[in-house]
Amino acid sequence: MIPEFSINTDDVLPFNWRAETAVFASGVTSMGLEVLAGRVIAPVFGNSVYTWGGVLGVFMIALGAGYWLGGKRARERASEIALTKILTYSVVTIGVMSAVYEQIVQVSALLPIPAVYAPIIPLTVLFGPPTFLLGFISPYAAELSEARSTGEASGRVYSLGTVGSIFGAFLTTYGLIPYLSVLWIQVIFAGSLVVVAIAISYPPSARSLARVGLAVVIVIFAVGFTPATATSGNTVYETETPYQHLRIADDDGVRTMYLNDHPQSAMYTDNRSGYVWDYESYAHLSHLYRQADSVNRVLVIGGAGFSIPKRFLTEYSNVTVDVVELDPEVVNAAKTHFNVTNSPRLNIYTQDGRRYLRNTNHTYDAIVLDAYQKNNVPFHLTTIEFMQLVSERLDERGVFIQNIISAAEGPRSKFMRSEFKTVQRVFPSTEIYPTGSTPRAVQNVMVVGTKGPDMTQAELHRRSQQRSIGIDLSQEVRNYRGPGTVATADVPVLRDGDAPVDRLTGPLYDQPYVVQQTNTSPNRQP
């Protein structure tokens, strides 16, 4: 006998599909734009806590303002036609944003305000208007709800908006950013709002169609007439990766890899040979701090164009090089455009550097850390706990060589000096090697920590003259500065629970970065 089931219709919440569809769509779009916002401003302002704090703050203020004003107006103005208008106006603001976002971000970086606060300006100008408008949707939908009480109406709206936000966050993070450009993601969000606007006004009036049609025209215009952004060199390859914007360009016989518009690696494409940038040669100091023939296994954290690994494999037939690079697309680009070939002496691992060190059972003679950008320093690769892990993976005379973008002296050297102090707590012998001629200029500063005995500049110079290691390091040794020359009393030791990296690197954000090049004069990068 089949049991009978009955449904008490009094327990079923009434459903206004038009209003609630608008709520879900606004949640998807607002959260999707929030995730996208970090990607939009990262090339200029980096991925620091200041960047993401600005993103969260601007979006919360814009949504809050929309909720408040929408709530005040909902009783007199809430209607399905009003929802259609709001969605259409949101499409227009997204269309305008997609046409000018790169220019707005670039101009904002030139404003005479502290660099740590500068991201708030483009975030407000670009993302404030659409987010503010989308904030009207929820109170209007609550007013149009057919629920039995204000509590039921509010709960249903909040729930749908939250589900939409969750979907928008995951969709943008895992389904859009890894595969599409920022421009086309904006177009997708605008297009989805157009579809929803037409659906909730169905059958649409002539005025509604005209309004939506105008919004579509604006978006099409934005896509077709977006001004080209000035870039360096002739672009060879360009893509969005799950982690960053990647571009490879050729200019005057040099091929450069840019990550979020910052130069990360370079090689010659003409008849010149060797390193393009001077700082990379300091990796060979491992062959002076140790007996040259005792360097057999080297770990490089931060692959980019693989300049250092390729040179080590060429110069030293006994050396095996392991490279840890977080971004698989960077590895693929290096193989395709930077002559990285398979070798039994080259092992590539696509994962986080600290996770690799924690899990590997290899012991290294030298470890090179080249994973920092001027305005994007992964703090978990700076702390004393990380340095202890590095030390554990080095043999008893191991050498740790770290590339830091900083000044060598003055207020812009705080991060370097803090990192030096942190390394010094773990490695018995620690020195620095500024690569530029002006100590207060932002440059590459190499920090070297060793588990072996202290090494004087005179001894390093003697070894550089006596040893044939495939590269002349006499100039590098001249830049030696011992621990007594680095002031550390006013800077902290960095720890996992207390690593104010963003505050320490803040003074670097709006400063030019002098990249010392071989065979040419210094190259200034913003």
C-alpha positions in Angstrom: 0.0 0.0 0.0 1.5 3.3 -1.1 1.5 5.9 1.7 -0.2 9.2 1.1 1.7 12.4 1.4 0.2 15.8 1.9 1.8 19.2 1.7 0.6 22.1 3.9 0.7 25.0 1.5 0.8 27.4 4.4 4.4 26.2 5.0 5.6 27.1 1.5 7.1 30.5 1.1 5.5 32.5 -1.7 7.9 33.0 -4.6 8.5 36.2 -6.6 10.8 34.7 -9.2 11.5 38.0 -10.9 12.7 39.9 -7.8 14.6 36.9 -6.5 16.3 36.2 -9.8 17.5 39.8 -9.7 18.8 39.3 -6.1 20.8 36.2 -7.1 22.2 38.0 -10.2 23.3 41.0 -8.1 25.1 38.7 -5.6 26.9 36.9 -8.4 28.0 40.1 -10.1 29.0 42.1 -7.0 31.1 39.3 -5.6 32.6 38.5 -9.0 33.6 42.1 -9.5 35.1 42.1 -6.0 37.3 39.2 -6.9 38.2 40.8 -10.2 39.0 44.1 -8.6 42.2 42.7 -7.1 43.3 41.5 -10.5 42.6 44.9 -12.1 44.8 46.9 -9.7 47.5 44.3 -9.0 49.7 45.3 -11.9 50.2 48.7 -10.5 49.6 48.4 -6.8 50.5 44.8 -6.1 48.7 42.2 -4.0 49.5 43.5 -0.6 47.2 43.7 2.4 46.6 47.4 1.5 45.3 46.3 -1.9 42.8 43.8 -0.6 41.9 45.9 2.4 41.0 48.7 -0.1 39.0 46.2 -2.2 36.9 45.0 0.8 36.4 48.4 2.2 35.3 50.1 -1.0 32.8 47.3 -1.9 31.4 47.2 1.6 30.9 51.0 1.6 29.3 50.9 -1.9 27.0 48.0 -1.0 26.1 49.6 2.3 25.2 52.9 0.7 23.1 51.1 -1.9 21.3 49.1 0.8 20.6 52.2 2.9 19.3 54.4 0.0 17.5 51.5 -1.6 15.8 50.7 1.7 14.6 54.3 2.1 13.2 54.4 -1.4 11.8 50.9 -1.6 8.3 51.6 -0.3 7.5 54.2 -2.9 9.7 53.0 -5.9 10.1 49.3 -5.7 8.8 47.5 -8.8 9.9 45.0 -11.4 10.4 47.9 -13.8 12.6 49.6 -11.2 14.7 46.4 -10.9 15.1 46.3 -14.7 16.3 49.9 -14.6 18.8 49.3 -11.9 20.3 46.3 -13.7 20.5 48.3 -16.9 22.3 51.2 -15.2 24.7 48.6 -13.7 25.4 47.3 -17.2 26.2 50.8 -18.3 28.7 51.4 -15.4 30.4 48.1 -16.1 30.7 49.0 -19.8 32.3 52.3 -19.0 34.6 50.7 -16.5 35.8 48.1 -19.1 36.7 50.9 -21.5 38.8 53.0 -19.1 40.0 50.8 -16.2 43.6 50.5 -17.3 43.9 54.3 -17.8 42.2 55.1 -14.4 44.6 52.7 -12.6 47.7 54.2 -14.3 46.6 57.8 -13.6 45.8 56.9 -9.9 49.4 55.8 -9.4 50.6 59.3 -10.3 48.5 61.1 -7.8 50.3 62.9 -4.9 49.0 60.6 -2.1 50.8 57.9 -0.2 51.1 54.8 -2.3 49.5 52.5 0.3 46.2 54.5 0.1 46.3 55.1 -3.7 44.4 51.9 -4.6 41.3 53.3 -3.0 41.0 55.9 -5.8 40.6 53.6 -8.8 38.6 51.1 -6.8 36.1 53.8 -5.9 35.9 55.3 -9.4 35.7 52.0 -11.2 33.8 49.6 -8.9 31.9 52.0 -6.6 29.1 52.9 -9.1 28.1 49.4 -10.2 28.3 48.0 -6.6 26.3 50.9 -5.3 23.6 50.3 -7.9 23.5 46.6 -7.2 23.0 47.4 -3.5 19.5 48.7 -4.4 18.4 45.2 -5.6 18.0 43.5 -2.2 15.8 46.1 -0.4 13.6 46.5 -3.5 13.3 42.7 -3.8 12.4 42.5 -0.1 9.6 45.1 -0.6 8.3 43.1 -3.5 8.4 39.8 -1.7 5.2 37.9 -1.2 6.4 36.4 2.1 4.1 36.6 5.1 6.4 38.7 7.3 9.3 41.2 7.1 11.5 38.6 8.7 10.7 36.0 6.1 11.2 38.4 3.3 14.6 39.6 4.6 15.8 36.1 5.3 14.9 34.9 1.8 16.6 37.9 0.2 19.8 37.6 2.3 19.9 33.9 1.6 19.6 34.2 -2.2 22.1 37.1 -2.2 24.6 35.1 -0.2 24.2 32.0 -2.5 24.7 34.3 -5.5 27.8 35.8 -3.9 29.3 32.3 -3.2 28.6 31.2 -6.8 30.1 34.5 -8.1 33.3 34.1 -6.0 33.9 30.5 -7.1 32.9 31.2 -10.7 35.3 34.1 -11.0 38.2 32.5 -9.1 38.1 29.1 -10.8 36.2 29.5 -14.0 36.9 33.0 -15.4 40.2 34.6 -14.2 42.4 31.5 -15.1 41.1 31.5 -18.7 39.8 35.0 -19.7 41.1 38.6 -19.8 39.8 41.2 -17.4 37.9 42.9 -20.2 36.0 39.8 -21.2 35.1 38.9 -17.7 33.6 42.4 -17.3 31.7 41.7 -20.6 30.4 38.4 -19.2 29.1 40.1 -16.1 27.5 42.9 -18.0 25.9 40.4 -20.5 24.5 38.3 -17.7 22.8 41.3 -16.2 21.3 42.2 -19.6 19.8 38.7 -19.8 18.3 39.0 -16.3 17.0 42.5 -17.0 15.1 41.2 -20.1 13.9 38.1 -18.3 12.4 39.9 -15.3 10.7 42.5 -17.5 9.2 39.9 -19.9 7.2 40.6 -21.9 9.4 43.7 -22.2 8.0 47.1 -23.1 9.4 49.1 -25.9 11.0 51.5 -23.3 12.6 48.6 -21.5 14.0 47.2 -24.7 15.3 50.6 -25.7 17.0 51.0 -22.3 18.6 47.6 -22.4 19.6 48.0 -26.0 21.4 51.2 -25.2 23.3 49.5 -22.4 24.3 46.7 -24.8 25.6 49.3 -27.3 27.7 50.9 -24.6 29.3 47.6 -23.7 30.0 46.8 -27.3 31.5 50.2 -27.8 33.7 49.7 -24.8 34.9 46.3 -26.1 35.6 47.6 -29.6 37.2 50.9 -28.6 39.1 50.2 -25.5 42.3 52.3 -25.7 45.5 50.3 -26.0 47.7 50.4 -23.0 51.3 51.5 -23.6 53.7 48.5 -23.1 57.4 48.0 -23.5 58.7 46.1 -26.5 57.0 43.9 -29.0 54.6 41.4 -27.3 55.5 37.8 -28.1 53.1 36.1 -25.7 50.4 37.3 -23.3 47.9 35.5 -21.0 46.1 35.5 -17.8 47.2 32.8 -15.4 45.5 31.7 -12.2 48.0 33.9 -10.3 48.9 36.9 -12.4 49.0 38.6 -15.8 51.9 37.2 -17.8 53.5 39.0 -20.8 56.6 38.3 -22.8 58.1 41.0 -25.0 61.1 41.5 -27.2 63.0 44.9 -27.2 66.4 45.7 -28.6 67.7 42.1 -28.5 66.3 41.4 -25.1 63.3 39.1 -24.3 61.7 40.0 -20.9 59.0 38.2 -18.9 56.6 40.5 -17.1 54.4 39.3 -14.3 51.7 41.8 -13.4 53.6 44.3 -15.6 56.8 43.9 -13.5 59.9 42.5 -15.2 60.9 39.2 -13.7 63.4 37.6 -16.1 65.2 38.3 -19.3 67.5 36.8 -21.9 69.4 38.0 -24.9 67.9 37.1 -28.4 70.9 38.6 -30.3 74.5 37.6 -30.3 75.1 38.6 -26.7 75.4 36.0 -24.0 75.4 35.7 -20.3 73.0 37.3 -17.8 70.9 40.4 -18.8 70.6 41.6 -15.2 73.6 41.8 -12.9 71.9 40.5 -9.7 71.6 37.0 -11.2 75.4 36.5 -11.2 75.4 36.7 -7.4 73.8 33.2 -7.3 77.3 31.9 -8.2 78.7 33.2 -4.9 77.9 29.7 -3.7 81.0 28.6 -5.6 83.1 31.0 -3.5 81.6 30.3 -0.1 82.1 26.6 -0.6 84.6 24.5 -2.4 83.5 24.9 -6.0 83.4 21.2 -6.7 81.3 20.6 -3.6 78.2 22.4 -5.1 76.4 19.5 -6.6 72.7 20.2 -5.9 71.1 23.6 -6.0 67.5 24.7 -5.3 66.1 27.8 -7.0 62.7 29.1 -5.6 61.1 31.3 -8.2 61.6 30.1 -11.8 60.3 32.9 -14.1 62.5 32.6 -17.2 65.0 30.2 -15.6 68.0 32.4 -16.2 69.9 31.2 -13.1 69.1 27.4 -13.6 70.0 27.5 -17.3 73.4 29.1 -16.6 74.2 26.7 -13.8 73.4 23.7 -16.0 75.6 25.2 -18.7 78.6 26.1 -16.5 78.6 23.1 -14.1 78.3 19.7 -15.5 78.2 18.1 -12.0 75.3 20.2 -10.8 71.6 19.2 -10.5 69.2 22.1 -10.3 65.7 21.8 -8.8 63.4 24.7 -9.5 60.2 25.5 -7.6 57.8 27.8 -9.5 54.3 28.4 -8.2 52.6 29.2 -11.5 52.4 26.4 -14.1 51.8 28.9 -16.9 55.1 30.6 -16.1 56.8 27.2 -16.5 55.1 26.6 -19.8 56.1 30.0 -21.1 59.7 29.5 -20.0 59.8 26.3 -21.9 58.3 27.8 -25.0 59.9 31.3 -25.1 63.0 31.1 -22.9 64.8 28.0 -24.2 64.2 25.8 -21.2 64.7 22.3 -22.3 64.3 18.9 -20.6 67.4 17.7 -18.8 68.1 14.8 -16.4 69.8 17.5 -14.3 66.8 19.8 -14.2 63.8 19.1 -12.0 60.8 21.4 -12.0 58.2 21.5 -9.3 55.0 23.6 -9.7 54.1 24.4 -6.1 54.7 26.8 -3.3 58.3 27.1 -2.2 57.7 26.7 1.5 55.4 23.6 0.9 58.1 22.1 -1.2 60.8 22.6 1.4 58.5 21.1 4.1 57.8 18.0 2.0 61.1 17.3 0.2 63.8 14.9 1.6 66.6 16.4 -0.5 69.5 18.1 1.0 71.0 21.1 -0.9 74.4 22.6 -1.2 72.9 26.0 -2.1 69.4 27.5 -2.1 68.5 30.6 -4.1 65.3 32.5 -3.3 64.2 34.8 -6.1 60.5 35.0 -5.6 59.9 38.6 -4.4 58.5 41.5 -6.4 58.8 45.1 -5.3 55.2 45.4 -4.2 54.3 41.8 -3.8 56.3 39.9 -1.3 54.8 36.5 -0.1 55.3 37.0 3.7 55.5 33.3 4.4 58.8 33.2 2.5 60.3 35.9 4.7 59.9 34.6 8.3 62.3 33.0 10.8 60.3 29.8 10.6 60.8 29.7 6.8 64.6 30.4 7.3 64.8 27.6 9.7 63.2 25.3 7.1 65.8 26.5 4.6 68.6 25.8 7.0 67.3 22.3 7.6 67.4 21.5 3.9 71.0 22.7 3.5 74.0 20.6 4.3 76.5 21.5 7.0 78.2 24.1 4.8 75.1 25.2 2.9 74.7 28.6 1.3 71.4 30.6 1.2 71.3 33.4 -1.4 68.2 35.7 -1.4 67.2 38.5 -3.8 65.4 41.4 -2.2 64.2 44.5 -3.9 65.0 47.4 -1.5 67.3 50.2 -0.9 70.6 49.4 0.9 70.3 52.3 3.2 67.8 54.8 4.5 64.0 54.7 5.1 63.4 52.5 2.0 65.8 49.8 3.3 63.6 48.7 6.3 62.4 45.5 4.7 65.8 44.4 3.6 67.3 45.2 7.1 64.4 43.3 8.8 65.0 40.3 6.5 68.7 40.5 7.1 68.1 40.4 10.9 65.7 37.4 10.4 68.3 35.5 8.3 71.0 36.4 10.8 69.1 34.7 13.6 69.3 31.4 11.7 72.6 31.5 9.7 75.9 32.1 11.6 77.4 34.1 8.8 75.3 36.7 7.0 76.3 39.5 4.5 74.6 41.7 2.0 75.6 42.7 -1.6 73.9 45.9 -3.0 73.9 45.7 -6.8 73.5 49.4 -7.5 75.9 52.3 -7.1 73.4 54.5 -5.1 72.7 53.0 -1.6 69.4 54.8 -1.1 68.0 53.8 -4.5 65.6 50.9 -4.8 67.6 48.1 -6.3 68.4 44.4 -6.0 70.1 43.7 -2.7 71.4 40.2 -2.2 71.4 38.7 1.3 73.7 35.7 1.7 73.6 33.4 4.8 75.9 30.5 5.3 76.1 27.6 7.7 79.9 27.6 7.4 82.5 29.9 9.0 82.5 33.6 8.5 83.9 34.6 5.1 85.9 37.9 4.8 85.8 40.0 1.7 89.5 39.5 1.3 89.1 35.7 1.3 86.2 35.9 -1.2 88.3 38.1 -3.5 91.2 35.6 -3.3 89.0 32.7 -4.2 87.4 34.7 -7.1 90.9 35.2 -8.5 92.0 31.6 -8.1 88.9 29.7 -9.1 87.6 29.1 -12.5 83.8 29.0 -12.0 82.7 30.2 -15.4 81.9 33.8 -14.4 84.0 36.7 -13.1 82.7 37.7 -9.6 85.3 40.3 -8.8 82.9 43.2 -9.1 80.3 41.3 -7.0 82.8 40.7 -4.2 83.6 44.4 -4.2 80.0 45.0 -3.2 80.4 42.9 -0.1 79.1 44.5 3.1 79.5 42.6 6.4 77.0 42.3 9.2 78.5 45.3 11.1 77.4 47.6 8.3 73.7 46.8 8.5 71.7 48.6 11.2 69.0 46.4 12.6 68.0 47.9 15.9 64.9 49.6 14.5 63.5 46.7 12.6 61.8 43.5 13.7 62.6 39.8 13.2 59.9 38.5 11.0 57.8 35.6 12.3 54.8 33.7 11.0 52.5 35.4 13.5 54.1 38.8 13.2 55.5 39.7 9.8 54.6 43.3 8.9 56.0 42.9 5.4 53.4 45.3 3.8 54.3 48.1 6.3 58.0 47.5 5.7 57.7 47.5 1.9 55.2 50.4 1.8 57.9 53.0 1.2 59.0 51.2 -1.9 55.6 51.3 -3.7 56.0 54.6 -5.5 59.7 54.5 -6.0 61.5 53.6 -9.3 63.4 50.3 -9.2 66.9 50.4 -10.7 67.6 47.1 -12.5 71.4 47.0 -13.1 72.0 45.4 -16.5 75.1 43.8 -17.9 76.4 45.3 -21.2 74.1 48.3 -20.8 73.3 51.1 -18.4 70.9 50.6 -15.5 67.3 50.1 -16.6 64.7 52.1 -14.4 61.4 50.3 -13.8 58.4 51.9 -12.2 
